[in-house]
Amino acid sequence: MEAQGEQLLQNLVDHEKAVIAKVEQAKRDAAAIIEKAQAEAAAVLEKARAEAAAFADSSRAETERQSAAAREEILARARAEAEKIEARAKGNRERAVDMVMERVLP
C-alpha cells in the first residue's frame, strides 16, 4: 500500500510538473502572440500616419493650387477694371480740359 501511495504521489508530482510546463509554455506563447500583435499594431499605426501625411500634403498642394488660380483670376479682373477706369479717366480729363478751355477762353 505504501508503494501504491508513493506511486500515486510520484504520479501527482509528475502531473504537477507537466501542468507547470504547460503553463510556462502557454505564458511563452502568450508573450509571443502579444509581441506579434504589438508589432502589427505599430505597423498599422505607422502606415496610417504615412497615409495621413500624404493626404495632408496632397490636400495642401491642391489648396495652394486653387488659391493661386483664384488669386490670378482676381488680379486679372482687377487689372481689367483698372484699365477701364483709366480709360474713363483719360476721356474725362480731355473733356475737363475742353470745358476749362471753353470757360477760360470764350
N, CA, C and O atoms as a DFTB+ gen file, in Angstrom:
424 C
 N C O
     1  1       0.818      -1.176       0.000
     2  2       0.000       0.000       0.000
     3  2       0.865       1.244       0.000
     4  3       0.562       2.252      -0.638
     5  1       1.978       1.129       0.758
     6  2       2.871       2.270       0.790
     7  2       3.463       2.515      -0.588
     8  3       3.647       3.661      -0.999
     9  1       3.759       1.443      -1.296
    10  2       4.292       1.563      -2.647
    11  2       3.256       2.210      -3.544
    12  3       3.575       3.028      -4.407
    13  1       2.020       1.831      -3.324
    14  2       0.938       2.436      -4.111
    15  2       0.823       3.916      -3.797
    16  3       0.619       4.718      -4.708
    17  1       0.945       4.292      -2.561
    18  2       0.892       5.692      -2.138
    19  2       2.046       6.480      -2.742
    20  3       1.881       7.609      -3.202
    21  1       3.230       5.848      -2.729
    22  2       4.382       6.526      -3.316
    23  2       4.203       6.690      -4.818
    24  3       4.556       7.718      -5.396
    25  1       3.649       5.656      -5.434
    26  2       3.399       5.723      -6.881
    27  2       2.393       6.824      -7.188
    28  3       2.560       7.580      -8.145
    29  1       1.347       6.908      -6.370
    30  2       0.346       7.963      -6.550
    31  2       0.966       9.332      -6.355
    32  3       0.696      10.265      -7.112
    33  1       1.791       9.440      -5.343
    34  2       2.472      10.700      -5.072
    35  2       3.399      11.064      -6.229
    36  3       3.462      12.219      -6.653
    37  1       4.114      10.059      -6.731
    38  2       5.007      10.307      -7.866
    39  2       4.205      10.721      -9.091
    40  3       4.600      11.627      -9.825
    41  1       3.088      10.059      -9.306
    42  2       2.210      10.418     -10.436
    43  2       1.706      11.856     -10.285
    44  3       1.638      12.615     -11.252
    45  1       1.359      12.206      -9.055
    46  2       0.876      13.558      -8.784
    47  2       1.984      14.580      -9.047
    48  3       1.731      15.627      -9.643
    49  1       3.194      14.285      -8.613
    50  2       4.336      15.179      -8.840
    51  2       4.600      15.301     -10.337
    52  3       4.811      16.404     -10.843
    53  1       4.590      14.173     -11.047
    54  2       4.812      14.201     -12.494
    55  2       3.721      15.015     -13.193
    56  3       4.001      15.801     -14.099
    57  1       2.496      14.818     -12.766
    58  2       1.376      15.547     -13.356
    59  2       1.519      17.050     -13.087
    60  3       1.277      17.877     -13.967
    61  1       1.923      17.388     -11.842
    62  2       2.113      18.797     -11.491
    63  2       3.225      19.413     -12.339
    64  3       3.104      20.548     -12.801
    65  1       4.303      18.665     -12.542
    66  2       5.397      19.158     -13.377
    67  2       4.917      19.369     -14.810
    68  3       5.280      20.353     -15.453
    69  1       4.104      18.447     -15.304
    70  2       3.585      18.565     -16.671
    71  2       2.681      19.791     -16.784
    72  3       2.729      20.522     -17.774
    73  1       1.858      20.007     -15.761
    74  2       0.969      21.169     -15.766
    75  2       1.781      22.455     -15.707
    76  3       1.487      23.411     -16.425
    77  1       2.793      22.484     -14.860
    78  2       3.653      23.668     -14.751
    79  2       4.342      23.939     -16.091
    80  3       4.442      25.085     -16.528
    81  1       4.812      22.871     -16.732
    82  2       5.473      23.026     -18.036
    83  2       4.488      23.586     -19.067
    84  3       4.840      24.447     -19.873
    85  1       3.248      23.083     -19.029
    86  2       2.227      23.580     -19.964
    87  2       1.912      25.048     -19.688
    88  3       1.733      25.831     -20.620
    89  1       1.845      25.419     -18.418
    90  2       1.563      26.811     -18.046
    91  2       2.699      27.714     -18.533
    92  3       2.459      28.782     -19.095
    93  1       3.931      27.271     -18.308
    94  2       5.081      28.059     -18.750
    95  2       5.077      28.208     -20.270
    96  3       5.359      29.287     -20.791
    97  1       4.761      27.131     -20.975
    98  2       4.694      27.194     -22.433
    99  2       3.567      28.130     -22.873
   100  3       3.722      28.899     -23.822
   101  1       2.445      28.057     -22.181
   102  2       1.326      28.940     -22.505
   103  2       1.718      30.398     -22.277
   104  3       1.330      31.266     -23.058
   105  1       2.476      30.679     -21.227
   106  2       2.957      32.046     -20.975
   107  2       3.865      32.516     -22.103
   108  3       3.750      33.645     -22.579
   109  1       4.787      31.619     -22.533
   110  2       5.687      31.985     -23.621
   111  2       4.905      32.223     -24.915
   112  3       5.181      33.160     -25.663
   113  1       3.931      31.359     -25.156
   114  2       3.104      31.523     -26.357
   115  2       2.325      32.833     -26.306
   116  3       2.236      33.549     -27.303
   117  1       1.764      33.139     -25.146
   118  2       1.001      34.378     -24.982
   119  2       1.901      35.592     -25.174
   120  3       1.502      36.570     -25.806
   121  1       3.107      35.531     -24.634
   122  2       4.047      36.646     -24.799
   123  2       4.400      36.834     -26.271
   124  3       4.493      37.962     -26.755
   125  1       4.593      35.728     -26.977
   126  2       4.910      35.815     -28.408
   127  2       3.730      36.398     -29.186
   128  3       3.917      37.218     -30.086
   129  1       2.525      35.976     -28.840
   130  2       1.326      36.490     -29.517
   131  2       1.177      37.990     -29.255
   132  3       0.865      38.759     -30.164
   133  1       1.402      38.392     -28.012
   134  2       1.303      39.820     -27.654
   135  2       2.359      40.622     -28.401
   136  3       2.064      41.694     -28.930
   137  1       3.573      40.117     -28.449
   138  2       4.659      40.812     -29.149
   139  2       4.326      40.961     -30.638
   140  3       4.534      42.023     -31.225
   141  1       3.817      39.902     -31.230
   142  2       3.435      39.940     -32.650
   143  2       2.305      40.948     -32.861
   144  3       2.337      41.726     -33.814
   145  1       1.317      40.935     -31.983
   146  2       0.188      41.867     -32.103
   147  2       0.659      43.310     -31.956
   148  3       0.186      44.193     -32.672
   149  1       1.585      43.555     -31.033
   150  2       2.110      44.908     -30.853
   151  2       2.880      45.354     -32.086
   152  3       2.772      46.510     -32.496
   153  1       3.647      44.467     -32.676
   154  2       4.391      44.808     -33.890
   155  2       3.437      45.116     -35.036
   156  3       3.643      46.071     -35.785
   157  1       2.387      44.300     -35.169
   158  2       1.404      44.545     -36.217
   159  2       0.673      45.868     -35.984
   160  3       0.427      46.621     -36.926
   161  1       0.330      46.143     -34.736
   162  2      -0.349      47.399     -34.411
   163  2       0.550      48.593     -34.724
   164  3       0.085      49.606     -35.245
   165  1       1.833      48.471     -34.406
   166  2       2.777      49.561     -34.703
   167  2       2.888      49.764     -36.207
   168  3       2.955      50.900     -36.676
   169  1       2.907      48.676     -36.964
   170  2       2.991      48.779     -38.425
   171  2       1.736      49.437     -38.991
   172  3       1.823      50.291     -39.874
   173  1       0.583      49.045     -38.488
   174  2      -0.674      49.640     -38.953
   175  2      -0.715      51.124     -38.606
   176  3      -1.134      51.949     -39.419
   177  1      -0.283      51.452     -37.410
   178  2      -0.255      52.852     -36.979
   179  2       0.688      53.673     -37.853
   180  3       0.347      54.782     -38.263
   181  1       1.862      53.137     -38.138
   182  2       2.828      53.849     -38.981
   183  2       2.273      54.038     -40.396
   184  3       2.445      55.095     -41.002
   185  1       1.614      53.016     -40.906
   186  2       1.010      53.124     -42.246
   187  2      -0.076      54.198     -42.244
   188  3      -0.168      54.996     -43.177
   189  1      -0.884      54.217     -41.210
   190  2      -1.949      55.219     -41.112
   191  2      -1.362      56.630     -41.020
   192  3      -1.879      57.566     -41.630
   193  1      -0.289      56.770     -40.258
   194  2       0.372      58.085     -40.152
   195  2       0.916      58.525     -41.506
   196  3       0.769      59.684     -41.896
   197  1       1.546      57.592     -42.221
   198  2       2.099      57.913     -43.538
   199  2       0.989      58.305     -44.511
   200  3       1.132      59.260     -45.274
   201  1      -0.109      57.564     -44.480
   202  2      -1.238      57.891     -45.363
   203  2      -1.835      59.246     -45.002
   204  3      -2.197      60.021     -45.888
   205  1      -1.940      59.535     -43.722
   206  2      -2.479      60.831     -43.290
   207  2      -1.557      61.962     -43.726
   208  3      -2.026      63.011     -44.169
   209  1      -0.254      61.757     -43.603
   210  2       0.704      62.785     -44.028
   211  2       0.629      63.002     -45.535
   212  3       0.661      64.138     -46.007
   213  1       0.528      61.915     -46.285
   214  2       0.423      62.028     -47.741
   215  2      -0.864      62.746     -48.124
   216  3      -0.864      63.582     -49.027
   217  1      -1.957      62.426     -47.445
   218  2      -3.232      63.093     -47.726
   219  2      -3.148      64.575     -47.396
   220  3      -3.644      65.416     -48.147
   221  1      -2.515      64.893     -46.263
   222  2      -2.369      66.301     -45.871
   223  2      -1.526      67.054     -46.894
   224  3      -1.859      68.177     -47.273
   225  1      -0.434      66.436     -47.338
   226  2       0.413      67.078     -48.353
   227  2      -0.359      67.288     -49.644
   228  3      -0.287      68.354     -50.256
   229  1      -1.091      66.274     -50.049
   230  2      -1.883      66.361     -51.275
   231  2      -2.951      67.445     -51.156
   232  3      -3.155      68.237     -52.077
   233  1      -3.623      67.469     -50.018
   234  2      -4.663      68.479     -49.792
   235  2      -4.058      69.877     -49.766
   236  3      -4.622      70.815     -50.330
   237  1      -2.921      70.011     -49.118
   238  2      -2.242      71.305     -49.034
   239  2      -1.862      71.780     -50.434
   240  3      -2.072      72.944     -50.776
   241  1      -1.305      70.884     -51.239
   242  2      -0.893      71.245     -52.597
   243  2      -2.108      71.651     -53.428
   244  3      -2.051      72.630     -54.172
   245  1      -3.187      70.917     -53.308
   246  2      -4.407      71.244     -54.066
   247  2      -4.964      72.588     -53.614
   248  3      -5.393      73.394     -54.440
   249  1      -4.959      72.828     -52.323
   250  2      -5.453      74.106     -51.796
   251  2      -4.593      75.258     -52.294
   252  3      -5.111      76.304     -52.686
   253  1      -3.279      75.064     -52.278
   254  2      -2.379      76.104     -52.775
   255  2      -2.616      76.366     -54.263
   256  3      -2.606      77.515     -54.705
   257  1      -2.827      75.299     -55.029
   258  2      -3.094      75.446     -56.464
   259  2      -4.387      76.223     -56.684
   260  3      -4.435      77.130     -57.516
   261  1      -5.424      75.874     -55.947
   262  2      -6.704      76.569     -56.075
   263  2      -6.582      78.027     -55.636
   264  3      -7.177      78.915     -56.247
   265  1      -5.815      78.271     -54.580
   266  2      -5.617      79.640     -54.107
   267  2      -4.890      80.472     -55.160
   268  3      -5.255      81.618     -55.421
   269  1      -3.873      79.891     -55.752
   270  2      -3.116      80.609     -56.781
   271  2      -4.006      80.916     -57.974
   272  3      -3.949      82.016     -58.522
   273  1      -4.825      79.959     -58.380
   274  2      -5.733      80.174     -59.509
   275  2      -6.738      81.277     -59.180
   276  3      -7.008      82.142     -60.013
   277  1      -7.292      81.248     -57.970
   278  2      -8.252      82.277     -57.565
   279  2      -7.581      83.642     -57.505
   280  3      -8.157      84.644     -57.930
   281  1      -6.367      83.678     -56.977
   282  2      -5.622      84.939     -56.886
   283  2      -5.379      85.518     -58.275
   284  3      -5.565      86.715     -58.492
   285  1      -4.961      84.666     -59.221
   286  2      -4.720      85.124     -60.591
   287  2      -6.003      85.626     -61.244
   288  3      -5.991      86.626     -61.961
   289  1      -7.087      84.943     -60.999
   290  2      -8.377      85.364     -61.565
   291  2      -8.783      86.732     -61.008
   292  3      -9.225      87.608     -61.752
   293  1      -8.630      86.901     -59.711
   294  2      -8.994      88.177     -59.074
   295  2      -8.098      89.297     -59.594
   296  3      -8.581      90.393     -59.880
   297  1      -6.804      89.032     -59.718
   298  2      -5.879      90.041     -60.226
   299  2      -6.207      90.415     -61.674
   300  3      -6.147      91.586     -62.049
   301  1      -6.550      89.421     -62.472
   302  2      -6.905      89.698     -63.870
   303  2      -8.148      90.586     -63.940
   304  3      -8.199      91.530     -64.729
   305  1      -9.144      90.283     -63.116
   306  2     -10.355      91.121     -63.101
   307  2     -10.035      92.528     -62.608
   308  3     -10.547      93.511     -63.141
   309  1      -9.178      92.618     -61.579
   310  2      -8.816      93.933     -61.050
   311  2      -8.054      94.737     -62.100
   312  3      -8.289      95.936     -62.247
   313  1      -7.147      94.094     -62.828
   314  2      -6.402      94.797     -63.889
   315  2      -7.350      95.288     -64.975
   316  3      -7.239      96.420     -65.444
   317  1      -8.280      94.430     -65.367
   318  2      -9.233      94.822     -66.407
   319  2     -10.078      96.003     -65.935
   320  3     -10.326      96.939     -66.696
   321  1     -10.510      95.957     -64.699
   322  2     -11.317      97.056     -64.150
   323  2     -10.491      98.333     -64.048
   324  3     -10.990      99.423     -64.328
   325  1      -9.229      98.200     -63.649
   326  2      -8.347      99.368     -63.555
   327  2      -8.136      99.987     -64.935
   328  3      -8.114     101.209     -65.078
   329  1      -7.984      99.144     -65.939
   330  2      -7.817      99.657     -67.302
   331  2      -9.069     100.409     -67.765
   332  3      -8.965     101.449     -68.416
   333  1     -10.240      99.888     -67.429
   334  2     -11.492     100.580     -67.793
   335  2     -11.560     101.940     -67.094
   336  3     -11.906     102.950     -67.707
   337  1     -11.227     101.948     -65.813
   338  2     -11.276     103.206     -65.039
   339  2     -10.259     104.201     -65.599
   340  3     -10.543     105.393     -65.712
   341  1      -9.074     103.702     -65.947
   342  2      -8.049     104.579     -66.513
   343  2      -8.505     105.163     -67.846
   344  3      -8.294     106.345     -68.116
   345  1      -9.125     104.338     -68.670
   346  2      -9.620     104.829     -69.959
   347  2     -10.708     105.877     -69.750
   348  3     -10.733     106.889     -70.450
   349  1     -11.608     105.647     -68.793
   350  2     -12.653     106.634     -68.487
   351  2     -12.034     107.922     -67.972
   352  3     -12.451     109.019     -68.344
   353  1     -11.024     107.772     -67.103
   354  2     -10.369     108.957     -66.547
   355  2      -9.701     109.766     -67.653
   356  3      -9.757     110.995     -67.630
   357  1      -9.077     109.111     -68.610
   358  2      -8.454     109.826     -69.732
   359  2      -9.509     110.591     -70.516
   360  3      -9.322     111.758     -70.860
   361  1     -10.619     109.919     -70.793
   362  2     -11.707     110.577     -71.527
   363  2     -12.255     111.749     -70.735
   364  3     -12.515     112.808     -71.308
   365  1     -12.433     111.589     -69.459
   366  2     -12.953     112.666     -68.614
   367  2     -11.950     113.808     -68.520
   368  3     -12.349     114.971     -68.475
   369  1     -10.675     113.503     -68.490
   370  2      -9.649     114.535     -68.405
   371  2      -9.683     115.410     -69.665
   372  3      -9.593     116.635     -69.594
   373  1      -9.814     114.755     -70.796
   374  2      -9.857     115.520     -72.042
   375  2     -11.108     116.397     -72.096
   376  3     -11.049     117.535     -72.561
   377  1     -12.227     115.877     -71.626
   378  2     -13.455     116.691     -71.577
   379  2     -13.296     117.824     -70.578
   380  3     -13.748     118.942     -70.825
   381  1     -12.648     117.536     -69.437
   382  2     -12.446     118.573     -68.422
   383  2     -11.553     119.682     -68.959
   384  3     -11.823     120.861     -68.732
   385  1     -10.493     119.315     -69.668
   386  2      -9.607     120.321     -70.258
   387  2     -10.384     121.164     -71.269
   388  3     -10.238     122.385     -71.306
   389  1     -11.211     120.509     -72.088
   390  2     -12.028     121.233     -73.067
   391  2     -12.976     122.191     -72.367
   392  3     -13.144     123.329     -72.805
   393  1     -13.613     121.732     -71.258
   394  2     -14.553     122.594     -70.531
   395  2     -13.831     123.807     -69.947
   396  3     -14.330     124.930     -70.014
   397  1     -12.651     123.568     -69.373
   398  2     -11.886     124.672     -68.783
   399  2     -11.476     125.646     -69.879
   400  3     -11.563     126.861     -69.706
   401  1     -11.042     125.117     -70.975
   402  2     -10.614     125.983     -72.080
   403  2     -11.801     126.805     -72.591
   404  3     -11.632     127.979     -72.922
   405  1     -12.979     126.222     -72.662
   406  2     -14.156     126.947     -73.134
   407  2     -14.519     128.062     -72.158
   408  3     -14.933     129.141     -72.583
   409  1     -14.371     127.820     -70.871
   410  2     -14.750     128.815     -69.877
   411  2     -13.665     129.897     -69.760
   412  3     -13.965     131.078     -69.582
   413  1     -12.432     129.479     -69.860
   414  2     -11.342     130.449     -69.698
   415  2     -11.173     131.260     -70.992
   416  3     -10.973     132.474     -70.954
   417  1     -11.253     130.593     -72.089
   418  2     -11.067     131.261     -73.373
   419  2     -12.369     131.198     -74.156
   420  3     -12.549     130.307     -74.986
   421  1     -13.258     132.111     -73.910
   422  2     -14.560     132.043     -74.624
   423  2     -14.446     132.402     -76.081
   424  3     -15.446     132.390     -76.800
